[in-house]
Amino acid sequence: MAMSMTVQRLIVPQHERDNYLVRARERKAYYADRNCRFSVFAEADLPGAFMEFTEADDPQTLADAHASAPTPPLDSQRIYVRVEV
């Protein structure tokens, strides 16, 4: 299985954070409907800095989900695949 993911880092101004979290929940539901996982992490020491991870079991599923997403990541073509170590 070729686990794949995309990563996006962004800074969200204080006045936009509530809206950002609403949109993030919507994206999580969208990706779940397409057999993908979406998660968000906040940087502990920098308020408003977020990392978004979108994962799927294979690169094509992830690419297809991004292609039809209402708001795909800025660099949705950069898909990473898990390397066994």
Backbone torsions as a table, in degrees:
resi	resn	phi	psi	omega
1	MET	NA	130.3	-177.2
2	ALA	-100.6	75.0	178.0
3	MET	-51.6	134.1	-177.6
4	SER	-132.6	158.0	-179.6
5	MET	-156.4	158.2	168.0
6	THR	-121.8	155.0	-177.2
7	VAL	-131.2	139.0	175.6
8	GLN	-139.7	130.1	176.5
9	ARG	-108.1	136.8	178.3
10	LEU	-150.1	156.7	176.2
11	ILE	-111.3	127.1	-178.6
12	VAL	-114.6	119.9	178.8
13	PRO	-59.5	151.7	-177.6
14	GLN	-49.6	-46.8	-175.7
15	HIS	-69.5	-10.3	-179.4
16	GLU	-105.5	-4.7	-170.5
17	ARG	-65.7	-40.4	178.8
18	ASP	-61.9	-45.1	177.8
19	ASN	-63.5	-39.8	178.4
20	TYR	-58.5	-45.9	-178.0
21	LEU	-66.5	-34.7	175.1
22	VAL	-63.0	-46.8	180.0
23	ARG	-65.1	-36.1	178.6
24	ALA	-64.0	-40.6	177.1
25	ARG	-64.0	-38.0	176.8
26	GLU	-64.5	-42.1	178.2
27	ARG	-64.9	-38.5	178.2
28	LYS	-59.5	-44.8	178.7
29	ALA	-65.3	-42.4	179.0
30	TYR	-57.7	-50.9	-177.3
31	TYR	-68.4	-34.9	177.3
32	ALA	-60.9	-38.5	177.9
33	ASP	-65.5	-16.0	-178.4
34	ARG	-113.7	25.8	177.2
35	ASN	60.5	36.3	176.4
36	CYS	-123.7	162.7	176.6
37	ARG	-116.6	136.7	-178.6
38	PHE	-126.9	128.1	177.8
39	SER	-139.5	155.5	-177.8
40	VAL	-128.1	135.7	175.4
41	PHE	-122.3	141.1	177.0
42	ALA	-105.3	137.3	177.2
43	GLU	-69.0	128.6	-173.4
44	ALA	-61.8	-38.4	-174.0
45	ASP	-105.0	8.4	-180.0
46	LEU	-138.0	90.7	-178.5
47	PRO	-55.5	132.8	178.3
48	GLY	93.0	-6.7	177.4
49	ALA	-92.0	122.7	-176.5
50	PHE	-127.1	150.6	170.9
51	MET	-120.6	129.4	177.2
52	GLU	-110.3	131.7	178.2
53	PHE	-120.2	128.0	174.6
54	THR	-119.9	126.4	-174.9
55	GLU	-126.4	152.7	173.4
56	ALA	-148.1	167.3	-179.0
57	ASP	-75.4	-14.7	178.3
58	ASP	-153.5	155.7	-176.7
59	PRO	-61.7	-35.7	-177.1
60	GLN	-67.5	-40.4	177.5
61	THR	-60.1	-43.4	179.7
62	LEU	-66.3	-45.6	179.4
63	ALA	-61.1	-42.7	179.2
64	ASP	-63.4	-42.0	179.5
65	ALA	-63.9	-42.6	178.2
66	HIS	-65.9	-37.7	-176.9
67	ALA	-62.3	-31.7	-178.7
68	SER	-105.3	6.6	-178.2
69	ALA	-70.2	140.4	176.2
70	PRO	-62.0	-35.6	177.5
71	THR	-137.4	82.1	-179.9
72	PRO	-70.3	161.8	175.2
73	PRO	-58.6	156.3	-178.5
74	LEU	-59.8	-36.0	-178.3
75	ASP	-119.8	61.1	-174.3
76	SER	-69.2	-14.4	178.5
77	GLN	-79.6	-15.9	-179.3
78	ARG	-88.6	91.9	-178.3
79	ILE	-106.7	129.9	178.5
80	TYR	-100.0	141.7	175.7
81	VAL	-115.9	146.0	-177.9
82	ARG	-66.2	137.5	175.9
83	VAL	-108.7	125.8	177.3
84	GLU	-76.1	128.7	178.7
85	VAL	-124.8	NA	NA
